[in-house]
Amino acid sequence: MKTRKSIFEIERRINLLDEHGRLVRYMKTEPVLYRFGGFDSFYHVIDESVPLWKYRNTAFNISQYMMQIGINDLSSDSYINDEGVVACLELYLNLVLVGASNIDKSKWNMETKQRFHTASTRVVENISYILENINMGYTKIDDRIVIHKRDVDVDSILESRPELADVLLGYLDFRNHNDTSFKKQALVEIASYMENDRGKYKSLNADQTNTLFYAFNSFGIRHNNDKQVSFETSKERNVFYDKVFKLAVHILRTEEVNDFVSDINSYKR
């Protein structure tokens, strides 16, 4: 069996720690808000927006939130790995694009608002660039930004089936790439969703649909009995779940793809 690379090794073209350090230095040195005889940095301003963010848990600032998720010292590379960097980037996006919208800016003059807007734009642009270079992206679900592995097939499904957004993006969430318990529950929800139109999917591709539901029903995903196929290791189970997920996504897209084919064929003379 081939060794699977982590999501941070595939198509990686940048050094995440270096990029994160550069971003933080910019945020901590970019003057935005003048008060008390001096300028507060962009970082200081978004740090103060943490209490206004719905998903802060009990944190009152960035450092406290990071400690809650296991990152004890943002200033030291020894305390942060690639996954930790992505967690930081997700927090910054949430504070800039969601939390900061709750800051009272009524007393800000136009220059301050422009400074903040410019800094916000640069930070989001940099984070987007970093994510693009590790084959990841971000999506706003309700009032929260979630970073996830990029998947064009999943993206196309989100447009036509927004009710599956939480499940599909949750499966691709960087925090869950080795979480077989989460992936199993996500597959259970996908199976339940597809069960309602199982006949339609069989009419589009009976063999693939039968294979998919065989996987749903025979590998400990939807059922738990002696007839289920078992796995020797969690890693083997994780690889299998990813295959089932990709097959489900493929089948969910079949109708849309068939429509594309029909549209293109209509131009044939």
Stockholm file with secondary structure:
# STOCKHOLM 1.0

chainA/1-269         MKTRKSIFEIERRINLLDEHGRLVRYMKTEPVLYRFGGFDSFYHVIDESVPLWKYRNTAFNISQYMMQIGINDLSSDSYINDEGVVACLELYLNLVLVGASNIDKSKWNMETKQRFHTASTRVVENISYILENINMGYTKIDDRIVIHKRDVDVDSILESRPELADVLLGYLDFRNHNDTSFKKQALVEIASYMENDRGKYKSLNADQTNTLFYAFNSFGIRHNNDKQVSFETSKERNVFYDKVFKLAVHILRTEEVNDFVSDINSYKR
#=GR chainA/1-269 SS CCCCCCTTTTTCCSCHHHHHHHHHHHHHHCEEEEETTEEEEHHHHHHTTGGGCTTCTTCSSHHHHHHHTTCCCTTCGGGCCHHHHHHHHHHHHHHHHTGGGGSCCTTCCHHHHHHHHHHHHHHHHHHHHHHHTTTEEEEEETTEEEEEECCHHHHHHHHHCGGGHHHHHHHHBGGGTTCHHHHHHHHHHHHHHHHTTHHHHHHHCHHHHHHHHHHHHHSSSSCCSTTSCCCSSHHHHHHHHHHHHHHHHHHHHHHHHHHHHHHHHTTCC
#=GC SS_cons         CCCCCCTTTTTCCSCHHHHHHHHHHHHHHCEEEEETTEEEEHHHHHHTTGGGCTTCTTCSSHHHHHHHTTCCCTTCGGGCCHHHHHHHHHHHHHHHHTGGGGSCCTTCCHHHHHHHHHHHHHHHHHHHHHHHTTTEEEEEETTEEEEEECCHHHHHHHHHCGGGHHHHHHHHBGGGTTCHHHHHHHHHHHHHHHHTTHHHHHHHCHHHHHHHHHHHHHSSSSCCSTTSCCCSSHHHHHHHHHHHHHHHHHHHHHHHHHHHHHHHHTTCC
//
